Every structure is written in structure tokens, then in C-alpha cells.
Amino acid sequence: MALSRKTDQPPSSGPERGRKRSRDDVTVPALGPWGMVRWAWTQLTSMRTALFLLLLLAVATVPGSLFPQRPVNPTEVTAYLDNKPVLGQWLDTFQLFDVFSSVWFSAIYLLLFISLIGCVFPRAKKHYKALRTPPPRTPVRLSRLPENGTLEVTGRAAELADGQILTRSAALLKKRGYRVEERPDGKVPSVGAERGYIREVGNLVFHFSLIGVLAAVAIGGVFGYTGQRIVVEGESFVNTLVSYDSFNPGTGFKEGALSPFSVKLDKFDVTYDRESTTHFGQPIDFHAQVTTTEPGSDPKKQDLRVNHPLRIGGTAVYLVGNGYAPEITVRDGNGDISYSGPVVAVPQDDVFTSLLVLKVPDARPDQLGFVGLFLPTAGVNASGVGISLDPSPVLPQLQLNSYYGDLGLDAGDPQNVFVLDTDKLTELNSRNLDAGGLVVNAGQTVKLPQDKGSITFDGIKRYAALDIHHDPGKLPVAIFAALALLGLAVSLFTPRRRAWIKVHPAGEGPREDDSQGGRIIEYGVLARGEDPRVRQEARELRTLLEREFTGTDRTEV
């Protein structure tokens, strides 16, 4: 009768007993939900993940410089979508026109913030424990250290007890910044010392400062705001919501956060290069003379220049652009003045050839619209097209097309003031009509065809484009950035060293001495990491010991 071996039991003898177990034989315990959470937290809070997220955040900012951003320039975004509708729609789907408030950028930012917190706080706790632990124990053989030496106690110091020698040695090390522990009860009395703990402190300060920078930037993004306003000479800007041409608040912004102040543009001066042959006509200086007013204080005359903003009530006012604002008067078909005032013209090139759009919804019997160019110094190119020859207003001229009809403003739908929708309008003047385009010089009045009215070019004013920023996180960012640089410098330039000093009778040390009586001081210095100055440290320590216990100043090791 044949006997069969049970196959569900592992073999206990024979050739299979010594075989190595394969990976398939290993039973891996299931992590479970809580285990998965702990594993995910460990991965997220590793330094490798934090560095990867920091790199990813830097890469994520690149699209913000490649594509126009809605909060900064919504007009350019609209033009981009019009010129490249297919690509623009895809870019808009992935929020590449609003990078810094997009979902994916915010996710990277938040993960980096959490990762840094998870990395730094455990390290801070570990370093706190390290500060409370004594220096490492004294090695048995200091002669095995890369920097070591011995010297014999002579003179009056020879009368000192071992404990006194250790105490005075410890005092020398303390003066050099070491944290010291005396060990008189060991087999060989010794002193253990370590310095450079501030290196890790600097490292922690650097990482905590990075967290502070991220938090401050987030606070600025939530509670801050930015806005733009074009101010013509003689006009004022009051810091209220209705005064802004465009306004981009943070998610936590409240209207009460607006600091009450006003800025009046008294005069705008531009200095052009009139001497250089290669840069002739280029602007070399912009200077806005303004009057600022705050509640409870007298008006102040101030200068506003590029890169020199005004600081008013925690708000910064920047000068970001300028141009011409021709003063125009429009009379309608009934002979009434339907518009009178400056019209902002947007520069298109270095000689300030400027696009001008004027909408006159109050004209009767038909609304009027004008679109064309303002030329500071009018000229004609080889094709007979009007161009500007110089940015200075030497021969100012308006070259416009005129329209009449429904401007579409009565419906209350918002429109771009720098774009004239001509779908529901009829042309009055253009180069394609017998009436031709409107050419209006300064001080001249030109009548419109079909008795629709007239337009008068009264004069010229300049305007300044202002960018208003309120960022409550700006000062904290500066403080944390300075602390980060300080912590980084400390962590890079502070050496981490250990030193030990032993006292034993002559003849018992690693280098036997035949002298009768006396004691030998043995020392050793060890660097933690790369430290090219550790040898110099050993020399200076020997000099101090010799001066203290032998009365000499020899420095050879």
C-alpha cells in the first residue's frame, strides 16, 4: 500500500528544507485604510517630495509669463482668444490665462505648504531633543581621529588635580563656542564637547521661513487687490470701487479694506532723447507731478516715476504707462454738444501712433461713433498712409472713420471702451467712401456728412496709466525672505565639530612616555561633514592648551 505525503504541510526534512523561500511565499500584511493614510502622509512629508513640489511650482509659473493673464491685462486675453480661437479655447480650458489662481497651481501650492510643515516640525522636535542630549561619548583611542595630539602638563599646572585640569579645559572649549560635558568619573577622565548646533537651527529657520513666505503670499492673495486706472491731466483718482477701470480683488476682499485717498494728476512730463543718432526720439524719462490727499491731512505735492511708486495708506500706486488724450468736442445733428472732453488714445508704437475710439450715445437724432488714429507728429509714408514721425506733439492730427446708428449701449451690456462694434452702424466717413476719412488738425472743426453734426479737435492732454496694489502679505514676505537668507547663510557657513580632551598619567597614553610622574593631556578634533578648517581648529585648540598648561605658545601639531 502506497503512502502519500500531505502537500499542505511545509517539508521538514530532505533537500527542500534548505531552499530559499521565493517572494511568492511571503505573505504581505494588508495596510488597511489607516495604513494607507500613514503611507501617503510619509510620502508627502518626505524632503524628496518637498523638493519635487518646489521644482514643480517653479515650472508651473512659466505659463504665467508666456501667456497674457486676465487679472493683469484682460484686453490682451480677449485679443488672444479672437486671434487664435481654437488654441485660445484649449488654453482657457486649462486655466492658462489665470495661472496663479487656477485649481492646479493652487493644488501644487497647498501640497508644498503641507509637505514643508510635515518635514520641518518633526525635524525641529528631533533637533530639540539633540540640544538636550550630552555630547557623544569619548572615544577610547583619540589617536585614531584625523586631528589629534598630546602635550605634557608642566609648570604650576602640574600641581593641579585631574578634575581641575578638566574644568579649565572645559572652560577653554566653552570660549570657542562648544557645548561641554565633563566626565571625571570615567576610566580615563575626559571632556566631551560639540559645537555647530546652530547649523541645524539655521536650516530650520530657513525652512520655517519658506513656510512663512508661502503663508504670507497666500494672505496677500486672499485679502489683497489690484486695480488699474487711467488718469488724464487735471483729473483725480479716488480709491473707491467705482473709480477703477478694472479691479481684481482677492477671495477674502471686502470693500472696507480700501484705504481712503485720492491722487490728482497735475502734469505729466516726458523727456525724449534729442542728441543720440541711434536712439533719437526715444523717451528717457517719465515724470508725473501729482497731488495726494488723505483724510485728516493736507494735500501733498509728490513725484511719481517708473519704479518709484507712491505709498499711501498701505497701498502702492505705480506708474505703468502713458499716452495722449486729445480733447474733442462733438456736436450732433441738432447742433447740441453731445460730447466734450479728453479721449484716451492707446499707443501702438514707439512714436505714439495711437488708436482712438469715441462713442457718443447722447447724439441726436442718431448715435455717433468714431474710430481711427491720433498722430502726434503727422506725416505720410510712401503709400500715402498717414503715420507719426515723432512722439512729440509737433503736428497733432486725428484721422478717423465715423459711424452713426445704434451703439448697443442702451441694453446695458458691458462693452470694451477701446473697441467699436460696427455691426449695427452705418459708415459716414472712411477712405472707401466718397466723403473720405476725417482728417482733423488741432484747433480745426470738420462737419460730418448728411448733417449728422461736427467734430472739433480742441487740444491735447497727457494721461498716466496707474496700477494700484494692496498686498497685506508684502511686509511679512520681505521679513520671512530675509530670515530665510539668514538661516541659509548660517546653515552653509557654520561648521559642525566635536572635540575631546583626556587626562592620564604619563606612560599610560597611546604614546608611551618614559618620564617619571607627570600627566599627559590628549586631545582630538573631528568634523561632521566637509570642513577644510578642522586642522586649523586643532592647532588653535593646542595653542590654548599649551598656553594654559605649559606656559608656551607653540602651535605645531
Secondary structure, 3 states (H helix, E strand, C coil): CCCCCCCCCCCCCCHHHHCCCCHHHCCCCCCHHHHHHHHHHHHHCCHHHHHHHHHHHHHHCHHHHHCCCCCCCHHHHHHHHHHCHHHHHHHHHCCCCCHHHCHHHHHHHHHHHHHHHHHHHHHHHHHHHHHHCCCCCCCCCHHHCCEEEEEECCHHHHHCCHHHHHHHHHHHHHHCCCEEEEECCCCCCEEEEEECHHHHHHHHHHHHHHHHHHHHHHHHHHHCEEEEEEEECCCEEECCHHHCCEEEECCCCCHHHCCCCEEEEEEEEEEECCCCCCCCCCEEEEEEEEEEECCCCCCEEEEEECCECEEECCEEEEEEEEEEEEEEEEECCCCCEEEEEECCEEECCCCCCEEEEEEECCCCCCEEEEEEEEECEEEECCCCCEEECCCCCCECEEEEEEEEECCCCCCCCCCCCCCCCCCCEEEEECCCCCCCCEEEECCCEEECHHHCCEEEEEEEEEEEEEEEEECCCHHHHHHHHHHHHHHHHHHHHCCCEEEEEEEEECCCCCCCCCCCCCEEEEEEEEECCCCCCHHHHHHHHHHHHHHHHCCCCCCCC
